[in-house]
Each structure stands twice: as C-alpha cells, then as structure tokens.
Amino acid sequence: MPHALALALEVATTVLTVAGMSYFLAAIVAARVFVAARRRPLAEFAPGVSILKSLKGLDPGMLDAFRSHCRQSYAGEFELLFGVSRMDDPAVAAVQQLQQEFPERAIRLVECPERLGTNGKVSTLVQLVPHARHDFLLVNDSDITVSPRYLERVMAHFAPAAPGQPVGLVTALYRGRAHETLASRMESLGIATDFQAGVLLSKMIEGGLHYGLGSTLAVRREALDKIGGFEALVDHLADDYELGARVAAAGYGVALSGEVVETAVPAYGWRGFADHQLRWARTVRDARPGGYAGLVFTHGLGWALLNVVASGLSPVSLWLLGLSFFLRLTVAMTVGAEVLGDRQVLPSLWLLPVRDIVAMGLWAAGFAGNTIVWRGERFQVKAGRLRKAE
C-alpha cells in the first residue's frame, strides 16, 4: 500500500507538472498576442470624462499619484472628483494641495457621509456620481500612478466602431511598486508574473474580458445606469470584477487597454501579506469558483518541485523541473518585463521559486473558509457579498 500511494503521488505530480508547463506556454502566447494587438494605432476619440476617486486616509506616494492624473496630454475635457466620508480625513489636505498646484484643472472635493453598504469605497462612488459632469466615468484607486497619455489610450476604446457590441467598460493591466519589505517585493512579483499573466490568458481563451480590474474602470454612464449604478455593488467586495461582469452581461463589450498603470504595494509584514493574499484568493474563489479551482494548473513550478521529491530525484523529474523553471522564467520576463514594463522583475527573479511555493500554499488555504480581513475588520464573503464576521 505505501508503495502504491507513493507511485500515485509521483504520477499525479508528473501530470500536474506537465499541465503547468502547458499553462506557462499558453500564457506566453497570450502575452505575445496582447503585445501585437497594442501596436495597432488608436482611434482619435477624446470625450469628456469624470475621474472619480474614493479616499480614506493617506497612502504612500498618493499625492504623486494624483499629480500624474493632472499631467494628462488629453484633447478632451476631464475633471477629478475626490470623495471623503469626513472632512477631517487626512486625504483632504492632499487634495487641497493638489488644487493649489494645478489651478487650471477642474478638481473638486466632495463630502460623502452616507454609509450605504459594507463596501465604503463604493458607497462614496455612489455619492460622487451626481456631481460628475460627463457621460464617461473613470474610477481607479488612490495609489494608481499613470502616464501622460493614460486618458488618451483608455478613452480611445470607446470610439464608435462598426455596428455590433459597443464598448461599455475599459480596464487596464497594472504593475506593483514594492516598498522596503520582502513581503512587499513578493506581492509585487506575483502581480507582474502570475496575476497579470492569468488575465491575459483568460482574455485569449474566453474571446475577451468579462470583468474589470480596479486599476482602471472607465465606464459609459448609460451602461452603468443599465446595471443599476454603483448602488448595486455597495455590498460587494470584488466591485471591480462585478462591475465588469454586469456590464458584459448587459450586452456591452469590456476592452483591455494597452496602457499599464502602477500601484503602490504597501510595506507589508508577513501577517499583512497573508491577509491580503487570502482576501484576494477567497474573493476570486467566490466570484469564479471554477476558475479558482483551475488555478491548480498554474502552479507548475511548485508541482515540479514536489514531483522531484515524490520520484526520489529521478532523472525525468529533474528534467521536468529544469524545463518548468525555464518556462516560468520566460513567463516572468515576457509578462512582467515586456508587457508591464516592470523594472523590479529582473532583480527579484531569485525570489520566484519561494514566491510560487508560498502562493501554492495560500491557494490551498483559500478553500479553507470564507473569512477575510479587510482594513483591520473581519468579514465573510458569500455570493460576492460582504457581511461582518461573528
């Protein structure tokens, strides 16, 4: 019996290693397809757009991120609306400084005191929408830094095209800017070499995106109204995913811009890192249970390492490990360095095997419950909705 169990383990890890290598190859192809697509010229379309930002407290580099939005080389009109729940929030001073530095920009600060659901960010967005002047709304997080051509490249996707499905929402890939700690570097590496690779592959396999990414959510007001506005999302944790999914279900297209933005990754300790990763894992599992289970095939390097142990260092297992490691590095460099332009990837490659093993364990832990920690509070997530954990 022990021999049969050992053999079964060896066979299972071999199969999963080969499946993982197939995933790596598919991710490389998806990245190459995306790179080719973003070389195409953009349409000339620059409608008025209202940028909505929900704020709570100060994040590292937040003011510089705001400044990047003010330095847009955009042919159309745009405004920035910042929402806070209380006027004594530390973020208020940052917005006031921004108004002083860029008097030529339409920058408004709006108090949004109502708590309409468990998702405070979305509650603020609901209260910001009536103040927005334009028919296109763009939401992104307070720590997102963008290039001067950000609005130009994002809004071009809304240009009128041939008869068919109009674009209702545009989203964008992002890279993480790590801060000091090893845990922060590991999360940034995972964003660049794992998460974004999965986004590109799902786009290729599913014939387009059917969800949004919180780094950028540009939406037609008519599409937002058709799905019930932000009010429909006030109790959802994965509001970015849900917004894109609902816009797609309402008959609109979801486009992925060639623009890549940058988010600041906090200087996590290990506890903060684990809480954040588990929150992401359990949110994805709740939103896309089949897709989350399918992530078993994305841990190719971890399965290859386990296969070496299970097979007793057999020559075949070592060969599979070498090939898997090569393909994993290729994914990291193709997606992280080329697609995202993340300069942190190369000096962090030595962390890749450690990061992948940790990610494999956190993926398994994602099945172990529905409890998450968000902004220091414990919640349970079920059917996309949040409720306070008892």
Residue, then its C-alpha position, 0 to 999 in steps of 0.5 A: m500500500p505505501h508503495a502504491l500511494a507513493l507511485a500515485l503521488e509521483v504520477a499525479t505530480t508528473v501530470l500536474t507538472v506537465a499541465g503547468m508547463s502547458y499553462f506557462l506556454a499558453a500564457i506566453v502566447a497570450a502575452r505575445v498576442f496582447v503585445a501585437a494587438r497594442r501596436r495597432p494605432l488608436a482611434e482619435f476619440a477624446p470625450g469628456v470624462s469624470i475621474l472619480k476617486s474614493l479616499k480614506g486616509l493617506d497612502p504612500g506616494m498618493l499625492d504623486a499619484f494624483r499629480s500624474h492624473c493632472r499631467q494628462s496630454y488629453a484633447g478632451e475635457f476631464e475633471l477629478l472628483f475626490g470623495v471623503s466620508r469626513m472632512d477631517d480625513p487626512a486625504v483632504a489636505a492632499v487634495q487641497q494641495l493638489q488644487q493649489e498646484f494645478p489651478e487650471r484643472a477642474i478638481r473638486l472635493v466632495e463630502c460623502p457621509e452616507r454609509l450605504g453598504t459594507n463596501g465604503k469605497v463604493s458607497t462614496l462612488v455612489q455619492l460622487v456620481p451626481h456631481a460628475r459632469h460627463d457621460f464617461l466615468l473613470v474610477n481607479d484607486s488612490d495609489i494608481t500612478v499613470s502616464p501622460r497619455y493614460l486618458e488618451r489610450v483608455m478613452a480611445h476604446f470607446a470610439p464608435a466602431a462598426p455596428g455590433q457590441p459597443v464598448g461599455l467598460v475599459t480596464a487596464l493591466y497594472r504593475g506593483r511598486a514594492h516598498e522596503t519589505l520582502a513581503s512587499r517585493m513578493e506581492s509585487l512579483g506575483i502581480a507582474t508574473d502570475f496575476q497579470a499573466g492569468v488575465l491575459l490568458s483568460k482574455m485569449i481563451e474566453g474571446g475577451l474580458h468579462y470583468g474589470l480590474g480596479s486599476t482602471l474602470a472607465v465606464r459609459r454612464e448609460a451602461l452603468d445606469k443599465i446595471g443599476g449604478f454603483e448602488a448595486l455593488v455597495d455590498h460587494l467586495a470584488d466591485d471591480y470584477e462585478l462591475g465588469a461582469r454586469v456590464a458584459a452581461a448587459g450586452y456591452g463589450v469590456a476592452l483591455s487597454g494597452e496602457v499599464v498603470e502602477t500601484a503602490v504595494p504597501a510595506y507589508g509584514w508577513r501577517g499583512f501579506a497573508d491577509h491580503q493574499l487570502r482576501w484576494a484568493r477567497t474573493v476570486r474563489d467566490a466570484r469564479p469558483g471554477g476558475y479558482a479551482g483551475l488555478v491548480f494548473t498554474h502552479g507548475l513550478g511548485w508541482a515540479l518541485l514536489n514531483v522531484v521529491a515524490s520520484g526520489l530525484s529521478p532523472v525525468s523529474l529533474w528534467l521536468l523541473g529544469l524545463s518548468f523553471f525555464l518556462r516560468l522564467t520566460v513567463a516572468m520576463t515576457v509578462g512582467a518585463e515586456v508587457l508591464g514594463d516592470r523594472q523590479v522583475l529582473p532583480s527579484l527573479w531569485l525570489l520566484p521559486v519561494r514566491d510560487i511555493v508560498a502562493m501554492g500554499l495560500w491557494a490551498a488555504g483559500f478553500a479553507g473558509n470564507t473569512i477575510v480581513w479587510r482594513g483591520e475588520r473581519f468579514q465573510v464573503k458569500a455570493g460576492r457579498l460582504r457581511k461582518a464576521e461573528 
